[in-house]
């Protein structure tokens, strides 16, 4: 019997891509397409076992909580999550044992691997910076992927007992050095013609390592979403990051 799936944000660019992927995948049945203005209830989800949520940062928390209340597993690709909003999801899930939510900053397998490789490399280099590059319609900056990458780098450096990175900058009135995420500088580019890209640059005296991931089409996110759809029912509670599913 096919697994029944709903898409929330179905009219968006990612929603279209995910809906097309579900419809072309054996063993999945697309039973609901919801978008802005639609109530998310057990009735509107139309018997879905899993809802895939790709909307906006200002809407995603309410959408996910509504899915939990309906007893429907949720796979979330919207970025902009904070510790506080994640805590609200965990609290709501505590009242519905057996329901699972997977939230990932990026579902492109290359991006997930790049984040994992960056965390492994971080303890071996004196300097590290993150550059994320996206289309100009993206509403949040830095991207969730870049934020997660930077936090993983920072944690790896702390675990290795490393101090602050060298940086003699004394004045930066225009913020040219980028965002400071746990001591790691993150730079956001918004440029027409791009889709989703990230570059992590590491430096030591006399050497440089660059890890780069490029998504040229939104279809690149579907294999990771499909992996999460098939796994979410086996992971009650909140799982943050596709790397947890990939055993990275």
Protein Blocks (a to p, Z undefined) as FASTA:
>chain_A
ZZddddehklmmklmmmmmmmmmpghiacfbdcdehiacdfklnnopabdcddddfklmm
mmmmmmmmnopacddfbghiafklmmmmmmmmmmmghiacdddfbfcfklmmmmmmmmmm
mmmpfbdcddddddfkbfbdcdfklmmmmmmmmmmmmmnopacdddfbfbdfkopnopae
ehiacdddddehiabdcddddddehiacddddddfbfklmmmmmmmmmmmmmmmgcjdeh
jklmnoZZ
